[in-house]
Amino acid sequence: MPRAISEAMSWTDRRPASRMDFGTSARLRFGGAISAANGWQVGAAVGVDDGADIGADDGRTTATGGLGVHAGLGVSKRFANDRAEAKVSVSLGTQSFKTERFQNIFDPGIGQATMKTSYVGANASIGYTLSTGALFATPALDLQAINLKIGDFAETGLAGTGARSEGRSDWYLSATPMLTAGFQGHGFKLSGTVGYQFADKGQIVAPIRLIGSPDASDPAMIRILIDKKTLMLGVNAEAKLGADAALQFGFKGLYGNKVDSESANVKLVVRF
């Protein structure tokens, strides 16, 4: 979400930047799960990512030094002879970037700020697996609710024409019906996923004022457009390394009219 906020810093145009360029970010996750009787499982995870460098508005705005910290807790229950699974999880995290924005009002200058966002979210999903021989298919539904808080900030280096904000907090809801299908053999599993995400909002809004303006003045409501409908594609592969260990690879892509996002991960799973 800090990527979207860095775009909002192009407030002098009173519109979202026409293009944003992102570097590649690295993410590190650690987690574990405990299985209980009757198909119950409880898991927790923590993670850190370095955040990609961002360029927006033809290079007038840049964001570097990104850092994110995340944590989550989840519970799952298998039933119907282990063919069905329901999951519920909660998560929270914080992210920050250092931004620089060039403007030329009266005199050219560069404004600097530290942009921070935080979030708390809940996710629920349910799926049912159909199989015949080595082939399987799992229709599922995923529901998500995220409260995103944009932190307050004030630019330095541009005197009274710098941007400032008192921040904002909003809920974002989505539902994603999906289908995963594939095959599994002795020691391996390969599957693909296709889904479509429906969201309740098509924009992220941030109120922006000039540093020299009074608090009673109306802010400029900078809107960053996001997709209300997004195609989701994924690929997952798993190879067993022994009776209690497996190596997993995953790819997930979200493709909309305004935003594309792609991520890949490699996991080492060890069962005790």
C-alpha positions as CSV (number, residue, x, y, z in Angstrom):
1,M,0.0,0.0,0.0
2,P,2.9,2.5,0.4
3,R,3.3,2.2,-3.4
4,A,-0.2,3.7,-3.8
5,I,0.6,6.5,-1.3
6,S,3.8,7.5,-3.1
7,E,1.6,8.0,-6.2
8,A,-0.7,10.2,-4.2
9,M,2.3,12.5,-3.5
10,S,2.0,13.8,-7.1
11,W,-0.8,16.1,-5.7
12,T,0.0,19.1,-7.9
13,D,-1.5,17.2,-10.9
14,R,-4.8,16.6,-9.0
15,R,-4.9,13.2,-10.6
16,P,-3.2,9.8,-10.2
17,A,0.2,9.5,-11.9
18,S,-0.1,8.0,-15.4
19,R,2.6,5.4,-14.7
20,M,4.3,3.8,-11.8
21,D,7.5,1.6,-11.9
22,F,8.3,-0.9,-9.2
23,G,11.5,-2.7,-8.5
24,T,11.7,-6.2,-7.2
25,S,11.2,-6.7,-3.5
26,A,12.5,-9.6,-1.3
27,R,10.3,-11.2,1.3
28,L,11.2,-13.6,4.2
29,R,8.6,-15.5,6.0
30,F,8.7,-17.9,9.0
31,G,5.8,-19.9,10.3
32,G,4.5,-23.1,11.8
33,A,1.3,-25.0,12.5
34,I,0.1,-27.5,15.0
35,S,-2.4,-30.2,14.1
36,A,-5.1,-31.3,16.6
37,A,-7.8,-34.0,16.7
38,N,-10.8,-34.0,14.4
39,G,-9.1,-32.1,11.5
40,W,-8.2,-28.9,13.4
41,Q,-5.0,-27.0,12.7
42,V,-3.6,-23.8,14.2
43,G,-0.8,-21.8,12.6
44,A,1.1,-18.5,12.9
45,A,3.7,-16.7,10.8
46,V,5.8,-13.6,10.8
47,G,7.6,-11.9,7.9
48,V,9.8,-9.0,6.8
49,D,10.2,-7.5,3.4
50,D,12.5,-4.8,2.0
51,G,10.0,-3.1,-0.2
52,A,10.7,-2.3,-3.9
53,D,12.0,1.1,-5.1
54,I,9.2,3.0,-6.7
55,G,9.1,5.7,-9.4
56,A,6.0,7.6,-10.3
57,D,4.8,10.5,-12.5
58,D,7.7,10.3,-15.0
59,G,10.3,10.2,-12.2
60,R,9.1,13.2,-10.3
61,T,8.3,11.0,-7.3
62,T,10.5,8.3,-5.9
63,A,10.3,6.0,-2.9
64,T,13.2,4.1,-1.5
65,G,14.3,2.3,1.7
66,G,11.0,0.4,2.1
67,L,10.5,-1.8,5.1
68,G,7.6,-4.0,6.0
69,V,6.8,-6.2,9.1
70,H,3.9,-8.6,9.1
71,A,2.3,-11.2,11.4
72,G,-0.6,-13.5,11.1
73,L,-2.6,-16.2,13.0
74,G,-4.9,-18.8,11.4
75,V,-7.2,-21.7,12.2
76,S,-8.4,-24.4,9.8
77,K,-10.8,-27.3,10.0
78,R,-11.0,-30.3,7.6
79,F,-14.2,-32.3,7.3
80,A,-16.3,-34.4,4.9
81,N,-13.7,-37.1,5.0
82,D,-10.9,-34.5,4.5
83,R,-12.3,-33.4,1.2
84,A,-13.5,-30.0,2.5
85,E,-11.5,-27.4,4.4
86,A,-12.5,-24.1,6.0
87,K,-10.0,-21.5,7.1
88,V,-10.1,-18.3,9.1
89,S,-7.1,-16.0,9.7
90,V,-6.2,-12.5,11.0
91,S,-3.2,-10.5,10.1
92,L,-1.5,-7.1,10.8
93,G,1.5,-5.2,9.6
94,T,3.2,-2.0,9.0
95,Q,5.2,-0.6,6.0
96,S,7.2,2.6,5.4
97,F,9.1,4.3,2.6
98,K,11.3,7.4,2.3
99,T,10.0,9.6,-0.5
100,E,11.3,12.4,-2.6
101,R,9.1,14.6,-4.8
102,F,10.2,17.2,-7.3
103,Q,8.0,20.2,-8.0
104,N,8.3,23.7,-9.5
105,I,6.0,26.1,-7.8
106,F,7.6,29.6,-7.6
107,D,11.0,27.8,-7.4
108,P,12.1,24.2,-8.2
109,G,12.6,22.1,-5.1
110,I,12.5,18.6,-3.7
111,G,10.2,17.6,-0.8
112,Q,11.1,14.7,1.4
113,A,8.9,12.7,3.7
114,T,8.5,9.3,5.4
115,M,5.4,7.6,4.3
116,K,3.9,5.0,6.7
117,T,0.9,2.7,6.4
118,S,-0.5,0.0,8.7
119,Y,-3.2,-2.6,8.2
120,V,-5.2,-5.2,10.1
121,G,-7.2,-7.8,8.1
122,A,-9.3,-10.9,8.3
123,N,-9.6,-13.7,5.8
124,A,-12.0,-16.6,5.5
125,S,-12.1,-19.3,2.9
126,I,-13.8,-22.6,2.2
127,G,-13.1,-25.3,-0.5
128,Y,-14.1,-28.8,-1.5
129,T,-11.9,-31.2,-3.4
130,L,-13.2,-33.6,-6.1
131,S,-10.8,-36.3,-7.3
132,T,-10.5,-39.3,-9.6
133,G,-7.3,-41.2,-9.8
134,A,-4.4,-38.7,-9.9
135,L,-6.5,-35.8,-11.0
136,F,-8.2,-33.4,-8.6
137,A,-10.2,-30.1,-8.7
138,T,-11.0,-27.8,-5.8
139,P,-13.6,-25.0,-6.2
140,A,-13.3,-22.5,-3.4
141,L,-14.4,-19.1,-2.2
142,D,-12.1,-16.6,-0.4
143,L,-13.4,-13.6,1.5
144,Q,-11.2,-10.7,2.7
145,A,-11.6,-7.6,4.8
146,I,-8.6,-5.2,5.3
147,N,-8.5,-1.9,7.2
148,L,-5.8,0.3,5.7
149,K,-4.5,3.2,7.7
150,I,-2.4,5.9,6.0
151,G,-0.2,7.6,8.5
152,D,0.2,11.4,8.8
153,F,3.2,13.1,7.2
154,A,4.6,16.5,6.3
155,E,7.2,17.1,3.6
156,T,10.4,19.0,4.3
157,G,12.4,21.0,1.8
158,L,9.6,22.9,0.1
159,A,8.6,25.4,2.8
160,G,4.9,26.3,2.7
161,T,4.3,24.6,-0.6
162,G,5.2,21.1,0.6
163,A,2.4,18.5,1.1
164,R,1.0,17.3,4.4
165,S,-1.7,14.9,5.5
166,E,-3.4,13.9,8.7
167,G,-3.9,10.4,7.3
168,R,-6.9,8.3,6.7
169,S,-8.3,4.9,7.6
170,D,-10.7,2.8,5.3
171,W,-12.0,-0.7,5.0
172,Y,-11.5,-2.7,1.8
173,L,-13.6,-5.8,1.2
174,S,-13.2,-8.5,-1.5
175,A,-14.6,-11.9,-2.6
176,T,-12.7,-14.3,-4.8
177,P,-14.3,-17.4,-6.3
178,M,-11.6,-19.7,-7.7
179,L,-10.9,-23.1,-9.1
180,T,-7.7,-25.1,-8.5
181,A,-7.1,-28.2,-10.6
182,G,-4.1,-30.5,-11.1
183,F,-2.7,-33.9,-10.6
184,Q,-0.5,-35.7,-8.0
185,G,1.7,-38.7,-8.2
186,H,4.2,-40.5,-6.0
187,G,6.2,-37.7,-4.3
188,F,4.9,-34.7,-6.4
189,K,1.9,-32.5,-6.9
190,L,1.2,-29.9,-9.6
191,S,-1.8,-27.5,-9.9
192,G,-3.0,-24.3,-11.5
193,T,-5.5,-21.8,-10.1
194,V,-7.9,-19.4,-11.9
195,G,-10.1,-17.0,-10.0
196,Y,-11.8,-13.6,-10.2
197,Q,-11.7,-11.1,-7.4
198,F,-14.5,-8.7,-6.8
199,A,-13.8,-5.6,-4.5
200,D,-16.1,-3.1,-3.0
201,K,-13.9,0.0,-3.8
202,G,-12.2,1.2,-6.9
203,Q,-9.9,3.8,-5.3
204,I,-7.7,4.6,-2.4
205,V,-8.2,8.2,-1.0
206,A,-5.7,10.3,0.8
207,P,-6.4,13.9,2.0
208,I,-3.6,16.3,1.2
209,R,-3.0,20.0,2.2
210,L,-0.2,22.5,1.7
211,I,2.0,22.9,4.7
212,G,1.2,26.6,4.6
213,S,-2.6,26.1,4.6
214,P,-4.7,26.3,7.7
215,D,-6.2,23.1,9.3
216,A,-9.7,24.5,8.6
217,S,-9.1,24.5,4.8
218,D,-10.6,21.7,2.7
219,P,-8.0,19.1,1.7
220,A,-7.4,17.9,-1.8
221,M,-8.7,14.4,-1.9
222,I,-6.1,12.5,-3.9
223,R,-7.6,9.3,-5.4
224,I,-5.4,6.4,-6.5
225,L,-7.5,4.2,-8.8
226,I,-7.5,0.4,-8.2
227,D,-9.4,-2.4,-9.8
228,K,-12.8,-3.5,-8.5
229,K,-12.6,-6.7,-10.7
230,T,-9.3,-8.6,-11.1
231,L,-8.3,-11.8,-12.8
232,M,-6.2,-14.1,-10.6
233,L,-3.9,-16.8,-12.0
234,G,-1.7,-19.1,-10.0
235,V,0.6,-22.1,-10.3
236,N,1.8,-24.4,-7.4
237,A,4.2,-27.3,-7.4
238,E,5.3,-29.5,-4.6
239,A,8.0,-32.2,-4.4
240,K,8.5,-34.4,-1.4
241,L,12.0,-34.6,0.0
242,G,11.2,-37.4,2.4
243,A,8.5,-38.7,4.7
244,D,8.3,-35.4,6.6
245,A,9.7,-32.7,4.3
246,A,8.6,-31.1,1.1
247,L,9.7,-28.2,-1.2
248,Q,7.0,-26.0,-2.6
249,F,6.9,-23.4,-5.3
250,G,4.1,-21.0,-5.9
251,F,3.3,-18.2,-8.4
252,K,0.3,-15.8,-8.1
253,G,-0.7,-13.0,-10.5
254,L,-3.4,-10.4,-10.3
255,Y,-4.3,-8.7,-13.5
256,G,-6.7,-5.8,-13.8
257,N,-7.3,-2.7,-16.0
258,K,-5.3,-0.4,-13.7
259,V,-3.0,-2.6,-11.6
260,D,-1.0,-5.8,-12.3
261,S,0.8,-7.7,-9.5
262,E,2.9,-10.8,-9.7
263,S,4.7,-12.7,-6.9
264,A,6.5,-16.0,-6.5
265,N,7.6,-18.0,-3.5
266,V,9.6,-21.0,-2.5
267,K,8.8,-22.8,0.8
268,L,10.5,-25.6,2.7
269,V,8.0,-27.5,4.8
270,V,9.2,-29.8,7.6
271,R,6.7,-31.8,9.7
272,F,7.5,-32.8,13.2
